[in-house]
């Protein structure tokens, strides 16, 4: 919750900022494509301070990654690095260079980024202020971490991840958070930390293995939708039980079990940590 407090303080400070020293917008464009060569794995880190971010997969199998960037070069600077090898390492960082004040004009930074769907990908994304859209359909996700700052965030997957995903971590800042098709990611561990704004986590998909899920509830609460064929066991802190809403669960030995838990082929353990909002689990 320390990060959440910092975000709220930042918003209050921004509300009191003076805008007289704003810098005129000077838009520029940048595009890049990295050919797919001997790489067997890609480790990627994306840092995007402000603007609209869109990440998708590419089925062309000719480029390891490619992107199109529109940005205000008067106040922002992109830094792109790629280290080749069997395990490629790609980093993208768009950060502010303007220290003289803020502008009233709407920020126009926009990044459209595509990754190949032919090799495993470890993806780490930190989105600052703005909207973020991650379409993971077709990607081979081995590990994923996503953190949003201020603005809406949407994540979706509509096809099975063909490789096991060791870990997925999602962290929300200020704004709504929606995720669809999380079950397609084929993860072993999943962690979500709520912020200010409601979150909808849809775990539809083709589940292939048992999994552990940890939820930190934030302000606004979390709504979870789970396929009916999945057996679910829920553990929650005692002082949080009043904020817990479960459809079709029974309690036994301090745990809540779905009605199909004993017979389900896939079982999921959900641990819930306290927050200001509540948590609800319903069925697809």
Wavefront OBJ file of the C-alpha trace (Angstrom):
o trace
v 0.000 0.000 0.000
v 3.031 2.308 0.239
v 3.117 2.615 -3.557
v -0.588 3.405 -3.558
v -0.091 6.193 -0.995
v 2.714 7.614 -3.123
v 0.485 7.676 -6.208
v -2.267 9.502 -4.344
v 0.229 12.060 -3.029
v 1.579 12.573 -6.544
v -1.892 13.240 -7.882
v -2.478 15.853 -5.201
v 0.812 17.530 -6.011
v 0.025 17.532 -9.714
v -3.289 19.211 -9.003
v -1.394 22.142 -7.497
v 1.310 22.453 -10.133
v 1.739 25.625 -12.158
v 1.600 25.278 -15.913
v 3.031 28.621 -17.004
v 6.395 27.075 -17.903
v 4.986 24.476 -20.250
v 7.092 23.480 -23.244
v 5.567 23.440 -26.754
v 4.869 19.968 -28.116
v 7.290 18.793 -30.807
v 6.114 15.437 -32.164
v 8.446 12.891 -33.736
v 8.156 9.317 -34.982
v 10.415 6.303 -34.650
v 10.126 2.763 -36.015
v 12.323 -0.283 -35.574
v 12.256 -3.963 -36.466
v 14.694 -6.607 -35.237
v 15.085 -9.664 -37.535
v 14.603 -13.077 -35.966
v 17.870 -14.979 -36.248
v 19.399 -17.529 -33.838
v 17.311 -16.485 -30.837
v 15.654 -19.258 -28.848
v 14.298 -16.987 -26.098
v 13.575 -13.284 -25.627
v 13.774 -11.323 -22.390
v 11.969 -7.982 -22.745
v 11.575 -4.961 -20.448
v 9.264 -2.083 -21.395
v 9.220 1.198 -19.419
v 6.714 3.738 -20.714
v 6.316 6.883 -18.609
v 3.247 8.421 -20.211
v 0.953 7.877 -23.172
v -0.907 5.087 -24.943
v 0.735 1.660 -24.980
v -0.351 -1.290 -27.126
v 1.386 -4.685 -27.181
v 0.365 -7.527 -29.507
v 1.837 -10.627 -31.133
v 2.980 -11.044 -34.715
v 2.532 -14.229 -36.754
v 4.927 -13.181 -39.517
v 7.873 -15.037 -37.903
v 10.358 -12.736 -39.611
v 10.844 -10.136 -36.870
v 11.756 -10.784 -33.258
v 10.047 -7.543 -32.349
v 8.959 -4.369 -34.087
v 7.524 -1.089 -32.894
v 6.134 2.248 -34.033
v 6.523 5.178 -31.661
v 5.026 8.664 -31.782
v 6.387 10.897 -29.052
v 6.946 14.464 -27.943
v 10.688 14.868 -28.341
v 10.599 18.223 -26.532
v 9.938 16.445 -23.242
v 10.549 12.710 -23.739
v 13.472 10.589 -24.818
v 13.346 6.959 -26.029
v 16.169 4.550 -25.249
v 16.219 1.220 -27.073
v 18.738 -1.562 -26.528
v 19.015 -5.077 -27.913
v 21.639 -7.699 -27.079
v 21.590 -10.615 -29.493
v 22.338 -14.255 -28.832
v 20.475 -17.471 -28.168
v 18.750 -15.522 -25.374
v 18.006 -12.087 -26.764
v 17.534 -9.115 -24.432
v 15.381 -6.198 -25.511
v 14.709 -3.047 -23.480
v 12.611 -0.008 -24.312
v 12.427 3.082 -22.108
v 10.516 6.283 -22.843
v 11.176 8.733 -20.044
v 10.606 12.424 -19.368
v 13.406 14.932 -19.902
v 11.374 18.047 -19.072
v 11.925 19.405 -15.550
v 10.401 22.863 -16.063
v 6.747 22.085 -15.562
v 3.720 20.320 -17.001
v 1.485 21.081 -19.985
v -2.248 21.326 -20.098
v -2.320 19.728 -23.544
v -3.116 16.055 -23.722
v -0.031 13.904 -24.062
v 0.295 12.313 -27.515
v 2.942 9.665 -26.883
v 1.932 6.343 -28.411
v 3.786 3.037 -28.673
v 2.615 0.075 -30.759
v 4.824 -2.951 -30.092
v 4.702 -6.442 -31.615
v 6.525 -9.600 -30.500
v 7.064 -12.785 -32.469
v 4.885 -15.751 -31.560
v 7.559 -18.317 -32.485
v 9.842 -18.316 -29.400
v 9.303 -18.082 -25.599
v 9.043 -14.574 -24.186
v 9.664 -13.163 -20.718
v 7.786 -9.869 -20.592
v 8.093 -7.087 -18.014
v 6.032 -3.930 -18.561
v 5.824 -0.803 -16.420
v 3.224 1.664 -17.714
v 3.102 5.091 -16.092
v 0.324 7.558 -16.926
v -2.035 6.577 -19.736
v -3.909 3.623 -21.190
v -2.257 0.235 -21.658
v -3.555 -2.613 -23.827
v -1.836 -5.994 -23.883
v -3.167 -8.606 -26.309
v -1.286 -11.802 -25.468
v -3.062 -14.087 -27.937
v -0.525 -16.268 -29.740
v 2.462 -15.381 -27.566
v 4.613 -17.992 -25.861
v 4.718 -16.375 -22.409
v 7.229 -17.979 -20.018
v 6.969 -15.220 -17.395
v 5.109 -11.926 -17.198
v 5.074 -8.872 -14.931
v 2.848 -5.885 -15.603
v 2.418 -2.733 -13.519
v 0.113 0.157 -14.354
v 0.393 3.645 -12.905
v -2.457 6.091 -13.559
v -4.975 5.159 -16.241
v -6.914 2.177 -17.503
v -5.322 -1.184 -18.272
v -6.656 -4.135 -20.275
v -5.080 -7.556 -20.795
v -6.521 -10.284 -22.992
v -5.716 -13.777 -24.285
v -7.947 -15.874 -26.547
v -5.715 -18.815 -27.449
v -3.744 -21.270 -25.278
v -0.176 -20.460 -24.348
v 1.669 -23.477 -25.756
v 4.414 -23.412 -23.103
v 4.180 -23.448 -19.285
v 4.249 -19.996 -17.719
v 6.065 -20.008 -14.394
v 4.769 -16.731 -12.987
v 2.327 -13.925 -13.770
v 2.283 -10.746 -11.664
v -0.180 -7.920 -12.295
v -0.210 -4.688 -10.286
v -2.771 -1.937 -10.643
v -2.231 1.710 -9.758
v -5.024 4.259 -10.200
v -7.778 3.386 -12.665
v -9.817 0.437 -13.858
v -8.180 -2.920 -14.580
v -9.706 -5.618 -16.812
v -8.159 -8.968 -17.738
v -9.820 -11.577 -19.972
v -8.739 -15.150 -20.756
v -6.173 -15.487 -17.974
v -6.667 -19.248 -17.943
v -5.120 -19.419 -21.412
v -1.762 -18.234 -20.033
v -1.011 -21.683 -18.564
v 0.558 -20.256 -15.404
v 1.719 -22.024 -12.236
v 1.687 -18.918 -10.030
v -0.441 -15.811 -10.383
v -0.298 -12.662 -8.250
v -2.487 -9.566 -8.423
v -2.163 -6.377 -6.380
v -5.102 -4.000 -6.566
v -4.829 -0.235 -6.427
v -7.402 2.571 -6.642
v -10.172 1.427 -8.956
v -12.047 -1.806 -9.457
v -10.485 -4.852 -11.097
v -12.124 -7.613 -13.160
v -10.120 -10.820 -13.505
v -11.587 -13.334 -15.958
v -9.845 -16.730 -15.726
v -11.543 -18.300 -18.727
v -9.389 -20.460 -20.980
v -7.938 -23.943 -21.408
v -6.390 -24.797 -18.060
v -3.619 -27.398 -18.263
v -2.205 -27.490 -14.715
v -2.944 -26.750 -11.071
v -2.093 -23.216 -9.963
v -1.642 -20.913 -6.987
v -3.292 -17.477 -7.028
v -2.615 -14.620 -4.602
v -4.831 -11.544 -4.531
v -4.117 -8.279 -2.709
v -7.401 -6.373 -2.666
v -7.198 -2.624 -3.232
v -9.696 0.228 -3.223
v -12.697 -0.612 -5.348
v -12.512 -4.371 -4.913
v -11.797 -7.334 -7.193
v -14.259 -9.410 -9.217
v -13.048 -12.886 -10.212
v -14.749 -15.084 -12.801
v -13.727 -18.742 -12.840
v -14.686 -21.611 -15.198
v -17.119 -24.025 -13.529
v -14.929 -27.058 -14.211
v -12.073 -25.666 -12.078
v -11.917 -26.731 -8.426
v -11.224 -23.710 -6.229
v -10.038 -23.481 -2.621
v -10.069 -20.033 -0.999
v -8.108 -18.869 2.026
v -8.789 -15.389 3.420
v -7.665 -13.415 6.437
v -10.241 -13.643 9.240
v -10.830 -9.889 9.512
v -11.515 -9.761 5.780
v -14.340 -12.317 5.717
v -17.033 -9.625 5.724
v -15.722 -8.375 2.375
v -15.696 -11.835 0.801
v -18.536 -12.880 -1.512
v -18.395 -16.453 -2.812
v -20.958 -18.126 -5.048
v -21.316 -21.884 -4.500
v -18.638 -22.448 -1.829
v -18.717 -24.345 1.472
v -16.417 -23.793 4.444
v -14.253 -26.542 5.946
v -11.220 -26.240 8.243
v -10.887 -22.468 7.689
v -10.960 -22.842 3.891
v -13.747 -22.277 1.377
v -14.181 -25.017 -1.231
v -16.113 -24.955 -4.478
v -18.756 -27.669 -4.763
v -16.762 -29.549 -7.405
v -13.386 -29.326 -5.657
v -12.950 -33.035 -4.850
v -13.777 -34.223 -8.370
v -12.180 -31.435 -10.449
v -9.254 -32.399 -12.698
v -7.675 -28.947 -12.265
v -7.445 -27.384 -8.811
v -6.635 -23.779 -7.926
v -5.643 -22.378 -4.554
v -6.620 -18.722 -3.994
v -5.145 -16.743 -1.102
v -6.682 -13.356 -0.401
v -5.000 -10.549 1.526
v -6.962 -7.742 3.073
v -7.741 -4.432 1.466
v -10.310 -1.649 1.573
v -12.524 -3.135 -1.137
v -14.198 -6.533 -1.264
v -13.690 -9.620 -3.399
v -16.288 -11.630 -5.281
v -15.910 -14.968 -7.086
v -18.522 -15.988 -9.643
v -18.635 -18.727 -12.299
v -18.412 -18.656 -16.069
l 1 2 3 4 5 6 7 8 9 10 11 12 13 14 15 16 17 18 19 20 21 22 23 24 25 26 27 28 29 30 31 32 33 34 35 36 37 38 39 40 41 42 43 44 45 46 47 48 49 50 51 52 53 54 55 56 57 58 59 60 61 62 63 64 65 66 67 68 69 70 71 72 73 74 75 76 77 78 79 80 81 82 83 84 85 86 87 88 89 90 91 92 93 94 95 96 97 98 99 100 101 102 103 104 105 106 107 108 109 110 111 112 113 114 115 116 117 118 119 120 121 122 123 124 125 126 127 128 129 130 131 132 133 134 135 136 137 138 139 140 141 142 143 144 145 146 147 148 149 150 151 152 153 154 155 156 157 158 159 160 161 162 163 164 165 166 167 168 169 170 171 172 173 174 175 176 177 178 179 180 181 182 183 184 185 186 187 188 189 190 191 192 193 194 195 196 197 198 199 200 201 202 203 204 205 206 207 208 209 210 211 212 213 214 215 216 217 218 219 220 221 222 223 224 225 226 227 228 229 230 231 232 233 234 235 236 237 238 239 240 241 242 243 244 245 246 247 248 249 250 251 252 253 254 255 256 257 258 259 260 261 262 263 264 265 266 267 268 269 270 271 272 273 274 275 276 277 278 279 280 281 282 283 284
